[in-house]
């Protein structure tokens, strides 16, 4: 799969295209708090919004 360039806290990284923000951050060594971890990685349709992050180009915060 192709690699894409991302920045987390101003530091450049390359990750596989198609990953979620949460997956990419974890691969780069960053922990984004989620409630999914407490529910055996089963997402509750992103309704808790604990994993909100700032993303370039987004109008507001987005779920990782």
C-alpha positions as CSV (number, residue, x, y, z in Angstrom):
1,X,0.0,0.0,0.0
2,X,1.1,3.6,-0.6
3,X,2.7,5.7,2.1
4,X,1.4,9.2,2.9
5,X,3.1,12.0,4.8
6,X,1.4,13.3,8.0
7,X,2.4,15.6,10.9
8,X,1.6,15.1,14.5
9,X,2.5,17.9,16.8
10,X,4.7,19.4,14.1
11,X,6.7,16.2,13.6
12,X,6.6,14.5,10.1
13,X,5.8,10.8,9.8
14,X,5.0,8.4,6.9
15,X,2.2,6.0,7.4
16,X,0.2,3.7,5.1
17,X,-2.7,5.2,3.2
18,X,-6.1,4.2,4.5
19,X,-5.4,4.2,8.2
20,X,-7.6,6.1,10.6
21,X,-6.1,9.1,12.5
22,X,-6.2,6.9,15.6
23,X,-4.4,4.0,14.0
24,X,-1.7,6.3,12.4
25,X,-1.2,8.2,15.7
26,X,-0.7,4.9,17.6
27,X,1.8,3.6,15.0
28,X,3.7,6.9,15.5
29,X,3.8,6.4,19.3
30,X,1.0,8.7,20.3
31,X,-1.9,7.7,22.5
32,X,-5.3,9.3,21.9
33,X,-7.7,8.6,24.7
34,X,-10.8,6.5,23.6
35,X,-13.6,4.7,25.3
36,X,-13.3,2.0,22.7
37,X,-10.3,0.6,24.6
38,X,-12.6,-0.1,27.6
39,X,-15.2,-1.8,25.3
40,X,-12.9,-4.4,23.7
41,X,-12.2,-2.1,20.7
42,X,-15.9,-2.0,19.8
43,X,-16.8,1.6,18.8
44,X,-20.1,3.0,20.0
45,X,-20.7,4.6,16.6
46,X,-18.3,7.4,17.6
47,X,-21.0,8.8,19.9
48,X,-18.7,9.5,22.9
49,X,-16.4,11.8,21.0
50,X,-13.5,11.3,23.6
51,X,-11.0,10.9,20.7
52,X,-11.5,14.3,19.1
53,X,-8.5,15.8,17.4
54,X,-7.6,18.8,15.3
55,X,-7.1,18.0,11.6
56,X,-5.8,20.4,9.0
57,X,-8.6,21.4,6.6
58,X,-11.4,20.3,8.9
59,X,-14.0,22.8,10.0
60,X,-13.8,21.7,13.6
61,X,-12.5,18.8,15.7
62,X,-12.8,15.4,14.2
63,X,-13.1,11.9,15.7
64,X,-9.8,10.0,15.4
